[in-house]
């Protein structure tokens, strides 16, 4: 088990939980590129953890550590039970989602709508902390709808801190629960990075990570240099994984580990073979690898071969090797 202080160090850079994206195959690719960054699962509801197929929902490769399980829910008892299950499965952290604005999530009274009920979040966090022996953290927005972030966010953070939460990630945008789609909620509400910096000044004992609109390691390093404890990157880490994670251990963590895109592909091949031996399909892994060579010669052919061939019946790692050959020819 990773102790909380070490986990906080890993949280200097993390890859955001993203529905349909950060599954175990995606996380394995990301882990090959960075040994240090903290990785997150897709959000899983507490109900699903308790009643669903745990091997499918919670299973992960030990190589993924450090890895956190993100839960969705608002019922303290159910979240406590799910947190305990997640810890028993070996997750290093349990994170509560207070930021997702989708209609499905709202209808379940969790996600971003919880910004309106900090007392519910505090009760849930306290129950989760009591139920498991790993850190319980929160990912939130700065507010929702017509809330005034400079009023509601400090009150929200104070309540969850009093409940025992020691680390929080703040997506520096409001969420609009009506009128904007989840996709629009990731881009339209304006970013307020200054507010997140002010929260760090107001809550010096909280480990605060910033999230939202961060696209480069240089930006991440600037936030850390300015006094924030961590940076969480989402879409940029997914669409250009090597640009974000390939040099992360060197630039963010001061370690020597670096890996090229080609090396990452070659290291994924045995993993894909094992996945195939268990009845999996190539495209379930390679769909997360499409952006690996973005900006490099051969990137278009890499994407084309994987997109057109990896989903065919009987496709194997030879598809990946053919796609890689295009990249290596273009680079020669």
C-alpha positions in Angstrom: 0.0 0.0 0.0 1.2 3.5 -0.9 1.2 5.9 2.1 -0.7 9.1 1.8 2.5 11.3 1.7 3.9 9.3 -1.2 0.5 9.4 -3.0 0.5 13.2 -2.6 3.8 13.3 -4.4 2.4 11.2 -7.3 -0.5 13.6 -7.4 1.8 16.4 -8.6 0.6 15.2 -12.0 -2.5 13.1 -12.6 -4.6 12.0 -15.5 -8.2 12.8 -15.1 -11.0 10.2 -14.8 -12.7 10.3 -18.2 -15.8 8.2 -19.0 -15.3 5.7 -21.9 -11.6 6.6 -22.0 -9.5 5.9 -18.9 -10.2 2.2 -18.7 -7.5 -0.4 -17.8 -6.0 -0.5 -21.3 -5.7 3.3 -21.5 -4.1 3.3 -18.0 -1.6 0.7 -19.0 -0.4 2.8 -21.9 -0.2 5.8 -19.7 1.7 3.9 -17.0 4.4 2.8 -19.6 5.1 6.4 -20.3 5.1 7.7 -16.7 6.0 5.6 -13.7 5.0 8.5 -11.4 1.8 10.2 -12.5 -1.4 9.2 -10.6 -3.9 7.5 -12.8 -7.7 7.4 -12.3 -10.4 5.0 -13.4 -13.5 6.0 -15.2 -16.3 7.0 -12.7 -18.1 4.0 -11.3 -21.3 4.4 -9.3 -21.4 3.1 -5.8 -24.4 0.9 -6.7 -22.5 -0.7 -9.6 -19.5 -1.5 -7.3 -21.8 -3.1 -4.8 -24.1 -5.0 -7.1 -22.2 -5.2 -10.5 -19.5 -7.4 -12.0 -16.6 -6.3 -9.9 -14.0 -8.1 -12.0 -15.1 -6.1 -15.0 -15.6 -2.8 -13.2 -12.7 -2.9 -10.8 -10.1 -5.2 -12.2 -6.8 -3.7 -13.0 -3.2 -4.7 -13.6 -0.8 -4.3 -10.6 1.5 -2.4 -13.0 -1.0 0.5 -13.0 -0.1 1.6 -9.4 -0.5 4.3 -8.2 -4.2 4.2 -9.3 -7.3 5.7 -7.9 -10.9 4.6 -8.1 -13.4 7.3 -8.8 -16.9 6.8 -7.3 -20.2 8.4 -8.2 -23.0 8.6 -5.7 -24.5 10.6 -2.8 -25.7 8.0 -0.3 -23.1 8.0 2.5 -23.8 4.3 3.4 -23.5 3.1 -0.1 -20.4 5.1 -0.8 -18.8 3.8 2.3 -19.5 0.3 1.3 -18.2 0.9 -2.2 -15.1 2.6 -0.9 -14.3 -0.3 1.3 -14.7 -2.7 -1.7 -12.4 -0.5 -3.8 -9.8 -0.5 -1.1 -10.0 -4.2 -0.7 -9.5 -4.5 -4.5 -6.2 -2.7 -4.1 -6.9 0.8 -5.2 -4.5 3.4 -3.7 -7.2 6.1 -3.3 -10.9 6.5 -3.5 -12.2 9.7 -5.2 -15.7 11.2 -5.0 -17.0 12.8 -8.2 -18.6 16.2 -7.6 -18.0 17.6 -11.0 -19.8 15.5 -13.7 -22.7 17.5 -15.2 -24.4 14.9 -17.4 -28.2 14.4 -17.2 -27.8 10.8 -16.1 -25.6 11.7 -13.2 -27.9 14.6 -12.2 -30.8 12.3 -12.2 -29.0 10.1 -9.7 -28.3 13.2 -7.5 -24.5 13.0 -7.8 -21.7 14.6 -9.7 -21.7 18.4 -10.1 -25.1 18.8 -8.5 -23.5 17.9 -5.2 -21.8 21.4 -5.3 -25.3 22.5 -4.0 -25.2 20.1 -1.0 -21.8 20.4 0.7 -23.2 18.8 3.8 -24.1 15.7 1.8 -20.6 15.5 0.4 -19.1 16.0 3.9 -21.2 13.2 5.4 -20.3 10.9 2.5 -16.6 11.6 2.8 -16.6 11.1 6.5 -18.3 7.7 6.0 -15.9 6.7 3.3 -12.9 7.7 5.4 -14.2 5.6 8.3 -14.8 2.6 6.1 -11.5 2.3 4.3 -7.8 2.6 5.0 -6.8 4.5 1.9 -7.0 8.3 1.2 -10.5 9.6 0.3 -10.3 12.6 -2.1 -12.8 14.8 -3.9 -12.9 16.2 -7.5 -15.2 19.2 -7.8 -16.2 22.3 -9.8 -15.9 25.9 -8.6 -19.7 26.0 -8.6 -22.8 25.3 -10.6 -25.4 27.4 -12.4 -26.0 30.8 -10.7 -23.9 30.0 -7.7 -21.2 32.6 -6.9 -17.9 30.5 -6.8 -16.1 32.9 -4.4 -18.9 32.2 -1.9 -19.7 28.6 -2.4 -16.3 27.1 -3.1 -14.7 28.1 0.2 -17.7 26.9 2.1 -17.6 23.6 0.2 -13.9 23.1 0.9 -14.2 23.9 4.5 -16.9 21.3 5.0 -15.1 18.5 3.3 -11.9 19.4 5.1 -13.7 19.2 8.4 -14.9 15.8 7.4 -11.3 14.6 7.0 -10.6 15.1 3.3 -6.9 16.2 2.8 -6.7 16.4 -1.0 -9.0 17.9 -3.6 -8.9 18.5 -7.3 -10.7 21.6 -8.6 -11.9 21.8 -12.1 -11.6 25.6 -12.5 -15.0 26.0 -14.3 -18.6 26.2 -13.3 -20.9 23.5 -14.5 -24.2 24.5 -16.0 -26.7 21.8 -15.2 -29.3 23.1 -17.6 -28.6 24.3 -21.1 -25.1 22.9 -21.8 -24.1 19.4 -22.7 -21.3 17.6 -20.8 -19.0 18.4 -23.8 -20.0 22.1 -23.7 -19.4 22.1 -20.0 -15.8 21.3 -20.6 -15.2 24.3 -22.8 -17.8 27.0 -22.6 -17.9 28.1 -18.9 -14.8 30.4 -18.4 -11.8 29.2 -16.5 -11.0 30.9 -13.2 -7.5 29.8 -12.4 -7.1 32.7 -10.0 -9.8 31.4 -7.8 -8.0 28.0 -7.4 -4.8 29.8 -6.4 -6.8 31.8 -3.9 -8.3 28.6 -2.4 -4.7 27.3 -1.9 -3.9 30.4 0.0 -7.1 30.1 2.1 -6.6 26.4 2.7 -2.9 25.9 3.0 -3.2 22.4 4.7 -5.3 21.1 1.8 -3.4 19.4 -1.1 -5.0 21.2 -4.1 -4.7 20.1 -7.7 -6.0 22.2 -10.6 -7.8 20.9 -13.6 -9.4 22.3 -16.7 -7.9 23.5 -20.0 -4.3 22.5 -19.3 -2.7 21.2 -22.5 1.1 21.1 -21.9 3.7 20.0 -19.4 5.0 23.5 -19.4 1.6 24.8 -18.2 1.5 22.2 -15.5 5.0 23.1 -14.3 4.0 26.7 -14.1 1.0 26.0 -11.9 3.3 23.9 -9.6 5.9 26.6 -9.5 3.2 29.1 -8.6 2.3 27.1 -5.4 -0.4 24.6 -6.3 0.2 21.1 -5.1 -0.8 19.2 -8.2 -2.1 19.4 -11.8 -4.7 17.1 -13.3 -4.8 16.9 -17.1 -7.6 15.2 -19.0 -8.2 15.4 -22.8 -4.6 16.5 -23.7 -3.2 13.5 -21.8 -5.6 11.2 -23.8 -5.3 12.7 -27.3 -1.5 13.4 -27.1 -0.4 11.0 -24.4 3.3 11.0 -25.2 3.5 14.8 -25.3 2.1 14.9 -21.7 3.4 11.8 -20.1 6.6 10.9 -22.1 8.7 13.5 -20.3 6.5 13.9 -17.2 8.8 11.9 -14.9 11.8 14.0 -15.8 10.1 17.4 -16.0 7.6 17.1 -13.1 9.1 14.5 -10.8 12.8 14.9 -11.4 13.3 11.3 -12.3 15.3 10.0 -15.2 12.6 7.7 -16.8 11.7 8.6 -20.4 10.3 6.4 -23.1 9.8 7.1 -26.8 6.5 6.5 -28.6 8.0 3.6 -30.5 9.2 2.0 -27.3 5.8 2.4 -25.7 4.2 0.6 -28.7 6.6 -2.2 -28.5 6.0 -2.6 -24.7 2.3 -2.7 -25.3 2.5 -5.7 -27.7 2.9 -8.4 -25.0 0.1 -6.8 -23.1 -2.2 -6.9 -26.2 -1.2 -10.6 -26.7 -2.3 -11.4 -23.2 -5.6 -9.5 -23.7 -6.2 -11.4 -26.9 -5.5 -14.7 -25.1 -8.3 -13.9 -22.7 -10.8 -13.3 -25.5 -10.3 -9.6 -26.0 -10.1 -7.6 -29.2 -7.2 -5.6 -30.5 -9.2 -2.4 -31.0 -10.2 -2.4 -27.3 -6.6 -1.5 -26.6 -5.5 0.3 -29.7 -8.3 2.9 -29.7 -6.4 4.5 -26.8 -3.2 4.6 -28.8 -4.4 6.6 -31.8 -2.9 9.9 -30.6 0.4 8.4 -29.7 2.3 9.9 -32.7 0.3 13.1 -33.1 2.6 15.7 -34.6 5.1 13.1 -35.8 5.7 11.9 -39.4 3.5 8.9 -40.1 0.9 9.8 -37.5 -1.9 9.9 -40.2 -1.1 6.4 -41.5 -0.7 5.1 -37.9 -4.2 6.2 -37.1 -5.6 5.0 -40.4 -4.2 1.5 -40.1 -5.4 1.1 -36.5 -8.8 2.6 -37.2 -9.5 0.5 -40.3 -7.9 -2.9 -39.3 -7.9 -3.3 -35.5 -11.6 -4.0 -35.4 -11.6 -6.7 -38.0 -12.4 -10.3 -37.0 -9.2 -12.1 -36.1 -7.0 -9.0 -35.9 -3.8 -9.4 -33.9 -0.7 -7.5 -32.9 0.4 -7.7 -36.6 -2.0 -4.8 -37.2 -0.1 -2.7 -34.6 3.3 -3.7 -36.1 2.1 -2.7 -39.6 0.9 0.7 -38.3 4.2 1.1 -36.6 6.2 0.3 -39.7 4.6 3.3 -41.4 5.7 5.6 -38.7 9.3 4.2 -38.7 9.4 4.5 -42.6 8.3 8.1 -42.4 10.8 8.9 -39.8 13.7 7.3 -41.6 
